[in-house]
Amino acid sequence: MQPPLINVHAESAVEAVVASVIAEMSAHLVEESRNIRAVLEREIAELGEDSQLLELLGASIEGNVDTVFHVLQHGITADHLHAPSAAMEYARRLAQHAIPVTALVRAYRLGQTTLLDRIFARLQASSIDPILGLKVSHHIVSISSVYIDWISEQVVTAYQVEHERWLANRNNVRATRIRELLSNSGSTDDNQASQAIGYQLDRHHCAAILWMDTPESEHDGLPALEQLAHRMCETLDENPTPLFVAADNLTAWVWIPTGRGAGRLDANSVRQLIDDRSGCAHVALGTTEFGSTGFRTSHLHAQQTRSMALLAAPGDRIVTSYEDPGLAFSALASADLARSRQLIRDTLGPLADDTDLARRLRETLRAFFDHQSSHKATAQTLHLHYNTVKYRVKSAEQMLGHPIAGHRFDIEQALVLQSWLGSATDSPRAE
């Protein structure tokens, strides 16, 4: 089906005002896009369940806003447009995650309303003649509505094609059963559930989420992730077979059976597996749990672990475990990231700055606390001179504005939080 034409036959004065307003807003493209993303995350719950999906949502919004700005500013017709690549990929990824297409369509309509509200606010704040302002508003609504109709058709088609392809995947039935098992908070018959998913639940297992930053080619990253899952199993004595389920073409959910005893998957052993053969793979490990309840619990812990890993700078946390010191506590605090980072800033002051000096002092202070405030033990651990440790601790106290004594608990918790949540001035990455 050919895209509909966007008719732009407005008076020159209307066109001039539209071009001027849109030019001003284009200078704040990122801000306008973030505003729309915040509204969609708040109003459409289905869109806020996966941090990587939210990042792709942001890219999709920015691509669409940039495109519609060009259409409005330059009078471009839809038959000369191409749908933003991020918008098409986002539609396909929603299909892979079984998020209803109605959420996608609603997102476009709500996004249009949000953007129009911002445009109209600018017009109302200006000294434009009311009659001319009405014509300008009508012009903008007409063109943006035609664009939304056209782009909605493009992304819905992409969603449907991907949805059919995904359903045709031979593992999809099992994946559906697993999602049902994960969403079931009541009691579960382990034998029936085991038959449904083809995996024995009456044992201990450790869940993991494996993902790639970006595909290395036009093909998905699942084969490489599946190989990594099997290599993780090789670190265990029994070399078990993992349960491997594709969440999308860059992400996999994995459960590794550790036996009927309380055997454990060692995070350090997994870290040694991540080498050049793993490409840009990342691993988030849950806890070792038993039965169908443990199957769900360990996966939930793996999800929380992944969320924390995605808060780090790219490449900082290749293998992250729920049992890493401070992670579970920080995962709870990350539910309100803005307030948590403000708490860090309020507690640490300049010591929370994202500078080399502040980072060195924080590292020294955490080691100092870990070694029961022993300058000597801290110096040995950090391979520093005894006097260097004393100097750094004193410098940290100067940044804090008060002695450590009497405030140790608050300071230590703030240091742990900052190690996971990042600088108080950082922007959130993938929540």
C-alpha positions in Angstrom: 0.0 0.0 0.0 1.4 3.4 -1.0 1.8 5.9 1.9 -0.8 8.7 1.9 0.2 12.1 0.7 0.6 14.8 3.3 -1.0 17.8 1.8 0.7 21.1 2.7 -1.2 23.9 1.0 -1.2 26.6 3.7 -0.9 30.3 3.3 2.6 31.7 3.4 2.1 33.4 6.7 0.9 30.1 8.3 3.9 28.2 6.8 6.3 30.9 8.1 4.9 30.6 11.7 5.0 26.8 11.6 8.6 26.8 10.3 9.6 29.2 13.0 8.0 27.4 15.9 9.2 24.0 14.8 12.7 25.3 14.3 12.8 26.5 17.9 11.5 23.1 19.1 14.0 21.2 16.9 16.8 22.8 18.9 15.4 20.9 21.9 14.8 17.6 20.2 16.3 15.5 22.9 14.3 17.3 25.6 11.0 17.1 23.7 11.6 13.3 23.1 12.4 12.7 26.8 9.2 14.4 27.8 7.2 12.2 25.5 9.0 9.1 26.8 8.2 10.0 30.4 4.5 10.4 29.6 4.4 7.0 27.8 6.2 5.2 30.6 3.8 6.7 33.1 0.6 6.1 31.2 1.2 2.8 29.4 2.3 0.2 31.9 3.1 -2.5 29.3 6.0 -0.4 27.9 7.9 -0.1 31.2 8.8 -3.8 31.9 12.3 -4.0 30.3 15.1 -1.5 30.5 16.5 -2.2 27.1 13.1 -1.8 25.5 12.7 1.6 27.2 16.0 2.7 25.7 14.8 1.6 22.3 11.5 3.4 23.0 13.5 6.6 23.5 15.3 6.1 20.2 12.0 5.4 18.4 10.4 8.6 19.9 13.4 10.7 19.0 13.4 9.4 15.4 9.7 10.1 15.0 9.8 13.5 16.5 12.8 14.5 14.3 10.9 13.2 11.2 7.6 15.0 12.0 9.6 18.2 12.7 11.1 18.0 9.2 7.7 17.3 7.7 6.2 20.3 9.4 9.2 22.6 8.8 9.8 21.8 5.2 6.5 20.6 3.9 7.8 17.1 3.0 5.2 14.6 1.8 5.0 11.1 3.2 5.8 9.5 -0.2 9.3 10.9 0.3 9.7 9.5 3.9 11.1 6.4 5.3 9.9 5.2 8.7 12.7 5.7 11.4 14.7 2.5 11.7 14.5 2.7 15.5 10.7 2.9 15.3 10.5 -0.3 13.1 12.9 -2.2 15.4 10.9 -1.1 18.5 7.7 -2.5 16.9 9.4 -5.8 16.2 10.9 -6.0 19.7 7.4 -5.5 21.2 6.2 -8.4 19.2 9.0 -10.6 20.5 8.0 -9.6 24.1 4.3 -10.4 23.4 3.4 -6.8 24.3 0.0 -6.1 22.7 0.0 -4.1 19.5 -2.7 -1.9 21.1 -0.1 -0.5 23.4 2.0 0.4 20.4 -0.9 2.2 18.7 -1.8 4.0 21.9 1.8 5.1 22.3 1.7 6.9 18.9 -1.6 8.7 19.7 -0.5 9.6 23.2 2.8 10.8 21.9 1.1 13.0 19.3 -1.1 14.5 21.9 1.8 15.2 24.2 3.8 16.9 21.4 0.8 19.0 20.3 0.3 20.2 23.8 3.9 21.4 23.9 3.5 23.1 20.5 0.2 24.8 21.5 1.8 26.0 24.7 4.4 27.8 22.7 1.8 29.4 20.5 -0.3 30.6 23.4 2.8 32.1 25.0 3.6 34.1 21.8 2.1 37.3 20.6 0.7 35.7 17.4 -2.7 37.0 16.1 -5.5 34.7 17.4 -6.9 34.1 13.9 -3.5 33.2 12.5 -2.7 31.1 15.5 -5.9 29.1 14.9 -4.9 28.5 11.3 -1.4 27.4 12.4 -2.8 25.0 15.0 -5.2 23.5 12.4 -2.3 23.1 9.9 -0.1 21.4 12.5 -2.8 19.0 13.7 -3.8 18.0 10.1 -0.2 17.3 9.0 0.8 15.5 12.3 -2.4 13.3 12.2 -1.7 12.2 8.6 1.9 11.4 9.6 0.7 9.4 12.7 -1.8 7.4 10.5 1.0 6.6 8.0 3.7 5.7 10.6 1.2 3.7 12.6 0.4 1.6 9.6 4.2 1.0 9.0 5.0 -0.1 12.6 1.8 -2.2 13.0 2.7 -4.1 9.8 6.3 -4.6 11.1 4.8 -5.8 14.4 2.5 -8.3 12.8 5.1 -9.7 10.5 7.5 -10.2 13.5 4.7 -11.6 15.7 3.9 -14.3 13.1 7.6 -15.1 12.7 8.1 -15.3 16.5 5.1 -17.5 16.9 6.4 -19.8 14.3 9.6 -20.4 16.2 9.6 -24.0 17.4 10.5 -22.9 21.0 7.8 -20.4 21.3 5.3 -22.8 22.9 7.7 -23.7 25.7 8.6 -20.0 26.1 4.9 -19.3 26.6 4.6 -22.0 29.2 7.7 -20.6 31.0 6.2 -17.1 31.0 3.0 -18.5 32.5 5.0 -20.3 35.2 6.9 -17.1 36.0 3.7 -15.1 36.3 2.0 -17.7 38.5 2.4 -16.5 42.1 0.3 -19.4 43.5 1.1 -23.0 44.2 2.4 -25.1 41.3 2.5 -28.8 40.6 6.2 -29.3 39.9 5.6 -32.5 37.9 3.0 -31.0 35.6 5.0 -27.8 35.1 8.2 -29.8 34.4 6.4 -31.7 31.6 5.0 -28.5 30.2 8.4 -26.8 29.9 10.6 -29.8 29.3 12.8 -29.1 32.3 12.9 -30.8 35.7 12.0 -28.3 38.5 12.5 -30.6 41.5 16.1 -29.5 41.9 18.3 -26.5 42.6 18.9 -24.1 39.8 20.4 -20.7 39.1 18.7 -18.4 36.7 20.7 -16.1 34.5 19.9 -13.4 31.9 22.3 -13.2 29.0 22.3 -10.4 26.5 24.3 -8.7 23.8 24.8 -4.9 23.6 24.3 -4.9 19.9 24.2 -7.5 17.1 27.5 -8.1 15.5 25.8 -8.6 12.1 22.4 -8.7 10.6 21.8 -12.0 12.4 20.6 -12.1 16.0 22.9 -12.9 18.9 21.1 -15.9 20.2 23.5 -18.6 18.9 26.4 -17.0 20.7 24.4 -16.6 23.9 23.3 -20.3 23.7 27.0 -21.4 23.4 27.8 -19.2 26.4 25.0 -20.8 28.4 26.5 -24.3 27.7 30.0 -23.2 28.6 28.6 -21.9 31.9 27.2 -25.4 32.6 30.7 -26.8 31.9 32.0 -25.0 35.1 29.8 -27.5 37.1 30.9 -31.0 37.9 27.9 -32.7 36.3 28.0 -30.5 33.2 24.1 -30.2 33.1 22.0 -29.1 30.2 20.7 -25.5 30.6 17.1 -24.4 29.9 17.6 -21.7 27.3 14.7 -19.4 26.2 15.0 -16.5 23.8 13.4 -13.3 25.3 14.2 -11.4 22.0 16.9 -11.6 19.4 19.5 -10.1 21.7 18.4 -11.5 25.1 18.0 -15.0 26.6 16.6 -16.3 29.8 18.6 -19.3 31.2 18.2 -21.7 34.1 21.2 -23.9 35.0 20.4 -27.0 37.1 22.9 -27.3 39.9 21.6 -30.7 41.2 19.4 -31.9 44.0 22.0 -30.7 46.5 22.9 -27.1 47.2 25.6 -26.8 44.5 26.3 -23.3 43.3 27.2 -21.7 40.1 30.4 -19.7 40.8 30.3 -16.1 39.5 34.1 -16.0 39.3 34.1 -19.1 37.1 31.6 -17.4 34.8 33.7 -14.3 34.6 36.6 -16.3 33.3 34.4 -17.5 30.4 33.8 -14.0 29.1 36.5 -13.5 26.5 36.8 -12.6 22.9 34.7 -15.6 21.9 31.7 -14.1 23.8 31.8 -10.9 21.8 29.7 -8.2 23.6 27.8 -10.7 25.8 26.8 -9.8 29.4 25.6 -12.1 32.2 23.3 -11.3 35.1 23.1 -14.2 37.7 20.3 -14.8 40.1 20.5 -16.9 43.3 20.5 -20.7 43.6 17.0 -21.8 44.6 14.9 -25.0 44.6 11.7 -26.1 42.8 9.2 -24.0 40.9 9.2 -21.3 43.6 12.9 -21.1 43.3 12.6 -21.1 39.5 10.6 -17.8 39.8 12.6 -16.3 42.6 16.0 -16.9 40.9 14.7 -15.4 37.7 13.4 -12.3 39.6 16.8 -11.9 41.2 18.5 -12.2 37.7 16.2 -9.5 36.4 17.1 -7.2 39.3 20.7 -8.0 38.8 20.5 -7.1 35.1 18.8 -3.8 35.9 21.7 -2.9 38.2 24.3 -3.9 35.6 22.6 -1.7 33.0 23.0 1.3 35.3 26.8 0.9 35.0 28.8 2.4 32.2 29.0 0.2 29.1 31.5 -2.6 29.7 31.9 -1.9 33.4 29.9 -5.0 34.5 30.2 -7.9 32.2 29.2 -10.5 34.8 27.0 -9.4 37.7 25.6 -11.5 40.4 22.7 -10.9 42.8 25.1 -12.0 45.6 27.6 -9.3 44.8 28.1 -7.1 47.9 25.5 -4.4 48.1 23.5 -5.3 45.0 20.3 -6.5 46.6 20.2 -3.4 48.9 20.9 -1.1 45.9 18.3 -2.8 43.7 15.7 -1.8 46.3 17.0 1.8 46.3 17.0 2.0 42.5 13.2 1.9 42.5 13.4 5.6 43.3 16.7 6.5 41.5 16.4 10.3 41.8 15.9 10.2 45.5 18.6 7.6 46.1 21.1 9.7 44.2 20.0 12.8 46.1 20.6 10.8 49.3 24.1 10.0 48.0 24.8 13.7 47.3 23.4 14.8 50.7 25.5 12.2 52.6 28.8 12.4 50.7 28.8 16.0 49.5 31.8 16.7 47.2 33.0 13.1 47.9 30.2 12.0 45.5 31.7 14.0 42.6 32.5 12.1 39.4 36.3 13.0 39.5 39.4 10.9 39.8 40.2 12.3 43.2 36.8 11.6 44.6 36.8 8.1 43.1 40.2 7.3 44.7 39.0 8.6 48.1 35.8 6.6 47.9 37.7 3.4 47.0 40.0 4.0 50.0 37.2 4.7 52.4 35.2 1.6 51.4 38.3 -0.6 51.9 38.9 1.2 55.2 35.4 0.3 56.4 35.8 -3.2 55.1 38.9 -3.6 57.3 37.3 -2.3 60.5 39.0 1.1 60.2 42.5 -0.4 60.1 44.9 1.8 58.2 47.5 -1.0 58.1 45.1 -3.6 56.7 43.7 -1.1 54.2 47.2 -0.2 53.0 48.1 -3.9 52.5 44.9 -4.5 50.5 45.3 -1.5 48.3 49.0 -1.8 48.0 49.5 1.6 49.4 51.8 3.1 52.1 50.3 3.4 55.5 50.6 7.2 55.5 48.9 7.4 52.1 45.9 5.7 53.6 45.8 8.0 56.6 46.1 11.0 54.2 43.3 9.8 52.0 40.9 9.1 54.9 41.7 12.6 56.3 41.0 14.1 52.8 37.7 12.2 52.6 36.7 13.6 56.0 37.5 17.1 54.7 35.2 16.5 51.7 32.5 15.2 53.9 32.8 18.2 56.1 32.9 16.2 59.4 34.7 13.3 61.0 33.7 9.7 60.0 33.1 8.8 63.6 29.4 9.0 64.4 28.4 8.9 60.7 29.9 5.6 59.6 26.7 3.7 58.8 25.2 6.5 56.6 28.5 7.1 54.8 29.1 3.4 54.2 25.6 2.9 52.8 26.0 5.9 50.6 29.3 4.6 49.3 27.7 1.2 48.5 24.8 2.9 46.7 27.0 5.0 44.6 29.1 2.1 43.6 26.0 0.6 42.0 23.8 3.5 41.1 26.5 5.7 39.8 27.2 9.4 40.4 24.6 11.6 41.8 24.9 13.7 38.6 24.5 10.7 36.2 21.5 10.3 34.0 19.8 7.0 34.4 20.6 4.4 31.7 18.5 1.4 31.6 16.1 1.0 34.4 
